[in-house]
């Protein structure tokens, strides 16, 4: 696998440095009455968005290794994906796989649970 970053053709080339800013809880919402970020007064963020190159990142669902796009992300899954540069199966997806391949039922904890239930 080639891990080199290639220039994005529709973005102007700019001299570095490049800064990655991850702001937990800040997202691109719909701008409706329940969107606290859109309703807040954010002059610095507004200036940065208007004057600096930026790209949105998906931080939920299959983009971060969750089972479906209906699954909300969280700090852990987003940080894992960004920090590692690849996806790791998360949460319910791990459980589904463990059930499907039988590994859930092979562990010592499962064996003790079943033994206790039988008593």
C-alpha positions in Angstrom: 0.0 0.0 0.0 1.3 3.5 -0.9 1.0 5.9 2.1 2.1 9.0 0.3 -0.3 11.9 0.1 -1.0 13.2 -3.3 -2.1 16.8 -4.1 -5.8 17.4 -4.4 -6.2 19.0 -7.9 -9.1 21.3 -7.1 -7.3 22.9 -4.1 -4.7 25.6 -4.4 -1.2 24.6 -3.2 -0.2 26.6 -0.1 3.0 26.6 1.8 3.0 24.9 5.1 2.7 24.3 7.9 -0.6 22.4 7.9 -2.6 22.3 11.1 -5.2 19.6 11.8 -7.7 20.9 14.4 -10.2 18.4 15.9 -12.9 20.1 17.9 -15.0 17.6 19.7 -18.7 18.4 19.6 -18.4 20.9 16.8 -19.9 19.8 13.5 -21.6 20.9 10.4 -25.3 20.7 11.1 -28.5 21.8 9.4 -28.5 25.3 10.9 -32.0 24.8 12.4 -33.2 25.9 15.8 -31.6 22.9 17.5 -28.1 23.6 16.0 -26.2 25.2 18.8 -23.0 25.6 16.8 -24.8 27.3 13.9 -26.7 29.6 16.3 -23.6 30.5 18.4 -21.5 33.7 17.7 -18.3 32.2 16.3 -16.3 35.1 14.7 -13.0 33.3 14.7 -14.4 30.1 13.2 -16.4 32.1 10.7 -13.2 33.9 9.6 -11.2 30.7 9.3 -13.9 29.1 7.3 -14.1 32.0 4.9 -10.3 32.6 4.5 -8.6 29.2 5.0 -8.7 25.9 3.1 -10.8 23.4 5.0 -12.6 20.1 4.3 -15.4 18.4 6.3 -14.7 15.0 7.7 -17.4 12.4 8.4 -17.2 11.3 12.1 -20.1 8.9 12.2 -21.2 5.6 10.8 -19.3 3.6 8.3 -16.8 6.4 7.8 -15.3 5.6 11.2 -15.9 1.9 11.3 -19.4 1.7 12.8 -22.0 -0.8 11.4 -24.1 1.8 9.5 -24.4 5.5 8.7 -27.3 5.6 11.3 -24.7 5.1 14.1 -23.5 8.2 15.8 -19.8 8.6 16.2 -18.0 9.7 19.3 -14.6 11.0 20.3 -13.0 7.6 20.5 -14.0 6.3 17.1 -13.1 9.6 15.3 -9.7 9.9 17.0 -8.9 6.2 16.2 -9.7 6.8 12.5 -7.8 10.1 12.2 -4.9 9.0 14.4 -4.3 5.6 12.7 -5.2 6.8 9.2 -7.5 3.7 8.8 -10.7 2.3 10.2 -11.1 -0.1 13.1 -14.3 -2.0 13.6 -16.1 -0.4 16.6 -18.8 -1.1 19.1 -21.8 -3.0 17.7 -19.8 -4.1 14.6 -17.4 -5.9 16.9 -20.2 -7.6 18.7 -22.0 -8.6 15.5 -18.8 -10.1 14.1 -18.1 -12.0 17.4 -21.6 -13.5 17.3 -21.3 -14.4 13.6 -17.9 -16.1 13.9 -18.7 -17.7 17.3 -15.8 -16.1 19.2 -18.2 -14.5 21.6 -19.3 -17.9 22.9 -15.7 -19.3 23.1 -14.4 -17.0 25.9 -14.1 -17.8 29.6 -16.5 -15.0 30.6 -19.2 -16.5 28.4 -18.6 -20.0 29.8 -18.9 -18.7 33.4 -22.0 -16.8 32.6 -23.7 -19.8 31.1 -22.6 -22.0 34.1 -24.0 -19.4 36.5 -27.3 -19.3 34.7 -27.7 -23.0 34.8 -27.4 -23.1 38.6 
